[in-house]
Amino acid sequence: KKKKKKKKKKKGSWLMVERERELSARGGEQGGNIWECIKFTTIGRQPHIYEHLMREAQLLATSKDLDYTTIYTSWGYQGWKPFGNPRRKRVIDSVILDEGISNRIVNDIYEFMTSRQWYYDRGIPYRRGYLLYGEPGSGKSSFVTALAGHIGYDICVMSLASPGLTDDHLAVSLINVPEKSIILFEDVDCLFPSRKQAIDLSENMDLDTLHRAKKNTLKNIDGSGHIVPTTSSSSSSSTTTTTTTSAMGSASNYLTFSGFLNALDGVSAGEERIVFMTTNHVDRLDSALIRPGRVDVMESLRCLKDTSSPAHHPLPHFVKFLENKGVSMAELQEYFLLHKSDPQGAFADAKQWIDALLHSPRRQQSQQSSAHNTSTTTAAHQKPCSKIIFEFSCIIFFVYQLGL
């Protein structure tokens, strides 16, 4: 143990501050945390000194977080810990969505936050689930981040693909989330596909592939009967193993589909929480995952309705040129960032940028992936950002931010 003593005068009274730090890490479920104890001593009977000190410390701590959103990640039994530095809150209007989506979600959350007693009086579990789906880059995660800052909440990001994650670990983590936090599960379709998709995948595999996958899986069973994750020696075997375990529910992560469902709304599931899930392919999700009670609100961030351009729109030619080019919101924002100090250059270089974008390796790879999944993806899922999105984005960028 290590001790430090320091004397300080607080509001006319002397305080002795003694800090005791245990250098040896404690084992068990605490995962090696280092414990500290701070002891305050003063002369005479003045308990109000401690009250003022604690109140001032609380105000200083909370004032630093007023303009920031803290991102937490789960470390098993060690609990939730901040991941990196807090992020400055993002204005929710900076995330461009189809008309009405943002207001519907915000109003629904505010109604939920003010209806705690209503839920309790009727015996309804006090929790709310949201699913945002759309193409990559449509703003799902960005909207959750902006929404958390808008309502004054932090974000708890739960990675279901973490090595060693078990049903028990997930249940404990969801029960012990920090107060005023949104729980975020990203890309849930990657880990838990629908049962129909798993059956279709197994039917399309040849017998040799299934035999190799089964052999690789059984080879990794430990003495207690659990399947432990391993690294493949070659790229081909890695691809086969990854595809098979993903289709069968990712058993190599120790986390089962039923365990995930029970953690969301089972008997031991916690209450007073807001859960957001995101996916690029809602049709791949099992119906049991998105049933009411687990997912209460579903919003698409891609099926956008085209509207005519306002007569006073200052950028009709720019919008018309980008229209129907299949440009996502992430790609449009990337282009704007390249010309953040040169709006005229954004106009002049638009054609050259579009040509380079359409022939880029990243775009070709995305098109090949989309073609491969044509059988499971509807035409509505492949709609590009619509005209109204480009109109709002261009207005915000060129008019409000650059003063044109």
HUMO-V737631 format. One record per residue. N is the residue number from 1. RES is the residue in one letter. PHI is phi in radians with two decimals (NA if undefined). Layout:
N:RES:PHI / N:RES:PHI
This chain:
1:K:NA / 2:K:-2.30 / 3:K:-2.07 / 4:K:-2.35 / 5:K:-2.11 / 6:K:-2.63 / 7:K:-1.80 / 8:K:-2.56 / 9:K:-1.69 / 10:K:-2.15 / 11:K:0.89 / 12:G:1.44 / 13:S:-2.17 / 14:W:-1.51 / 15:L:-2.12 / 16:M:-1.87 / 17:V:-1.82 / 18:E:-2.07 / 19:R:-1.89 / 20:E:-2.03 / 21:R:-2.13 / 22:E:-1.51 / 23:L:-1.30 / 24:S:-1.39 / 25:A:-1.28 / 26:R:-1.49 / 27:G:-1.51 / 28:G:1.33 / 29:E:-1.32 / 30:Q:-1.35 / 31:G:1.17 / 32:G:1.50 / 33:N:-1.23 / 34:I:-1.73 / 35:W:-1.69 / 36:E:-2.29 / 37:C:-2.37 / 38:I:-1.96 / 39:K:-2.03 / 40:F:-1.88 / 41:T:-2.34 / 42:T:-2.37 / 43:I:-1.62 / 44:G:1.57 / 45:R:-1.88 / 46:Q:-2.38 / 47:P:-1.14 / 48:H:-1.13 / 49:I:-1.07 / 50:Y:-1.17 / 51:E:-1.10 / 52:H:-1.11 / 53:L:-1.12 / 54:M:-1.17 / 55:R:-1.17 / 56:E:-1.16 / 57:A:-1.12 / 58:Q:-1.15 / 59:L:-1.13 / 60:L:-1.14 / 61:A:-1.19 / 62:T:-1.29 / 63:S:-1.17 / 64:K:-1.22 / 65:D:-1.72 / 66:L:-1.10 / 67:D:-1.79 / 68:Y:-2.30 / 69:T:-2.03 / 70:T:-1.59 / 71:I:-1.77 / 72:Y:-1.87 / 73:T:-2.24 / 74:S:-1.58 / 75:W:-2.07 / 76:G:1.16 / 77:Y:-1.27 / 78:Q:-1.31 / 79:G:1.54 / 80:W:-1.53 / 81:K:-2.31 / 82:P:-1.02 / 83:F:-1.84 / 84:G:1.28 / 85:N:-1.42 / 86:P:-1.00 / 87:R:-1.71 / 88:R:-1.12 / 89:K:-1.05 / 90:R:-1.76 / 91:V:-1.14 / 92:I:-1.14 / 93:D:-1.25 / 94:S:-1.35 / 95:V:-1.67 / 96:I:-1.48 / 97:L:-2.16 / 98:D:-1.07 / 99:E:-1.04 / 100:G:1.70 / 101:I:-1.15 / 102:S:-1.08 / 103:N:-1.14 / 104:R:-1.09 / 105:I:-1.19 / 106:V:-1.08 / 107:N:-1.12 / 108:D:-1.14 / 109:I:-1.19 / 110:Y:-1.10 / 111:E:-1.12 / 112:F:-1.14 / 113:M:-1.15 / 114:T:-1.78 / 115:S:-2.10 / 116:R:-1.01 / 117:Q:-1.14 / 118:W:-1.08 / 119:Y:-1.13 / 120:Y:-1.12 / 121:D:-1.11 / 122:R:-1.83 / 123:G:1.20 / 124:I:-1.68 / 125:P:-0.97 / 126:Y:-1.52 / 127:R:-2.71 / 128:R:-2.43 / 129:G:-2.12 / 130:Y:-2.25 / 131:L:-2.21 / 132:L:-1.93 / 133:Y:-2.34 / 134:G:2.88 / 135:E:-1.13 / 136:P:-1.01 / 137:G:1.50 / 138:S:-1.48 / 139:G:1.81 / 140:K:-1.15 / 141:S:-1.18 / 142:S:-1.11 / 143:F:-1.18 / 144:V:-1.08 / 145:T:-1.11 / 146:A:-1.17 / 147:L:-1.11 / 148:A:-1.04 / 149:G:-1.16 / 150:H:-1.16 / 151:I:-1.69 / 152:G:1.36 / 153:Y:-1.90 / 154:D:-1.68 / 155:I:-2.19 / 156:C:-1.88 / 157:V:-1.57 / 158:M:-1.89 / 159:S:-1.60 / 160:L:-1.32 / 161:A:-1.68 / 162:S:-1.14 / 163:P:-1.06 / 164:G:1.47 / 165:L:-1.23 / 166:T:-2.00 / 167:D:-1.05 / 168:D:-1.17 / 169:H:-1.06 / 170:L:-1.13 / 171:A:-1.08 / 172:V:-1.14 / 173:S:-1.12 / 174:L:-1.26 / 175:I:-1.32 / 176:N:-1.84 / 177:V:-1.21 / 178:P:-1.04 / 179:E:-1.11 / 180:K:0.94 / 181:S:-2.35 / 182:I:-1.69 / 183:I:-1.57 / 184:L:-2.13 / 185:F:-1.95 / 186:E:-1.75 / 187:D:0.92 / 188:V:-1.19 / 189:D:-1.23 / 190:C:-1.26 / 191:L:-1.73 / 192:F:-2.17 / 193:P:-1.28 / 194:S:-1.22 / 195:R:-1.12 / 196:K:-1.12 / 197:Q:-1.14 / 198:A:-1.12 / 199:I:-1.16 / 200:D:-1.08 / 201:L:-1.16 / 202:S:-1.18 / 203:E:-1.22 / 204:N:-1.43 / 205:M:-1.35 / 206:D:-1.38 / 207:L:-1.11 / 208:D:-1.12 / 209:T:-1.13 / 210:L:-1.09 / 211:H:-1.12 / 212:R:-1.11 / 213:A:-1.11 / 214:K:-1.14 / 215:K:-1.12 / 216:N:-1.14 / 217:T:-1.22 / 218:L:-1.13 / 219:K:-1.16 / 220:N:-1.77 / 221:I:-1.45 / 222:D:-1.49 / 223:G:-1.15 / 224:S:-1.56 / 225:G:1.64 / 226:H:-1.55 / 227:I:-1.63 / 228:V:-1.79 / 229:P:-1.28 / 230:T:-2.36 / 231:T:-1.86 / 232:S:-1.38 / 233:S:-1.44 / 234:S:-2.37 / 235:S:-1.17 / 236:S:-1.20 / 237:S:-1.18 / 238:S:-1.13 / 239:T:-1.11 / 240:T:-1.13 / 241:T:-1.13 / 242:T:-1.09 / 243:T:-1.11 / 244:T:-1.22 / 245:T:-1.15 / 246:S:-1.12 / 247:A:-1.22 / 248:M:-1.58 / 249:G:1.83 / 250:S:0.99 / 251:A:-1.16 / 252:S:-1.18 / 253:N:-1.66 / 254:Y:1.21 / 255:L:-1.73 / 256:T:-1.78 / 257:F:-1.14 / 258:S:-1.13 / 259:G:-1.14 / 260:F:-1.15 / 261:L:-1.13 / 262:N:-1.16 / 263:A:-1.19 / 264:L:-1.33 / 265:D:-2.60 / 266:G:-1.33 / 267:V:-1.07 / 268:S:-1.61 / 269:A:-1.21 / 270:G:-1.33 / 271:E:-2.14 / 272:E:0.96 / 273:R:-2.53 / 274:I:-2.10 / 275:V:-2.03 / 276:F:-2.04 / 277:M:-2.17 / 278:T:-2.18 / 279:T:-2.72 / 280:N:-1.57 / 281:H:-2.41 / 282:V:-1.18 / 283:D:-1.22 / 284:R:-1.55 / 285:L:-1.44 / 286:D:-1.20 / 287:S:-1.09 / 288:A:-1.18 / 289:L:-1.34 / 290:I:-1.85 / 291:R:-1.24 / 292:P:-1.00 / 293:G:1.85 / 294:R:-1.78 / 295:V:-2.17 / 296:D:-1.61 / 297:V:-2.33 / 298:M:-2.08 / 299:E:-2.32 / 300:S:-1.64 / 301:L:-1.83 / 302:R:-2.45 / 303:C:-1.39 / 304:L:-1.83 / 305:K:-1.57 / 306:D:-1.34 / 307:T:-2.30 / 308:S:-1.24 / 309:S:-1.25 / 310:P:-1.04 / 311:A:-1.11 / 312:H:-1.63 / 313:H:-1.10 / 314:P:-1.40 / 315:L:-2.27 / 316:P:-1.11 / 317:H:-1.20 / 318:F:-1.11 / 319:V:-1.12 / 320:K:-1.11 / 321:F:-1.16 / 322:L:-1.38 / 323:E:-1.10 / 324:N:1.10 / 325:K:-1.63 / 326:G:1.27 / 327:V:-1.49 / 328:S:-1.44 / 329:M:-1.12 / 330:A:-1.14 / 331:E:-1.19 / 332:L:-1.14 / 333:Q:-1.14 / 334:E:-1.05 / 335:Y:-1.17 / 336:F:-1.10 / 337:L:-1.14 / 338:L:-1.18 / 339:H:-2.11 / 340:K:-1.09 / 341:S:-1.96 / 342:D:-2.49 / 343:P:-1.11 / 344:Q:-1.14 / 345:G:-1.16 / 346:A:-1.12 / 347:F:-1.16 / 348:A:-1.20 / 349:D:-1.67 / 350:A:-1.07 / 351:K:-1.12 / 352:Q:-1.12 / 353:W:-1.16 / 354:I:-1.09 / 355:D:-1.06 / 356:A:-1.17 / 357:L:-1.18 / 358:L:-1.18 / 359:H:-1.87 / 360:S:-1.31 / 361:P:-1.02 / 362:R:-1.15 / 363:R:-1.20 / 364:Q:-1.12 / 365:Q:-1.14 / 366:S:-1.14 / 367:Q:-1.17 / 368:Q:-1.12 / 369:S:-1.15 / 370:S:-1.14 / 371:A:-1.15 / 372:H:-1.18 / 373:N:-1.80 / 374:T:-1.06 / 375:S:-1.17 / 376:T:-1.98 / 377:T:-2.15 / 378:T:-1.41 / 379:A:-1.12 / 380:A:-1.11 / 381:H:-1.30 / 382:Q:-1.87 / 383:K:-1.19 / 384:P:-1.32 / 385:C:-1.04 / 386:S:-1.55 / 387:K:-1.08 / 388:I:-1.16 / 389:I:-1.13 / 390:F:-1.15 / 391:E:-1.07 / 392:F:-1.11 / 393:S:-1.12 / 394:C:-1.17 / 395:I:-1.08 / 396:I:-1.09 / 397:F:-1.22 / 398:F:-1.45 / 399:V:-1.59 / 400:Y:-1.35 / 401:Q:-1.41 / 402:L:-1.87 / 403:G:1.27 / 404:L:-1.37
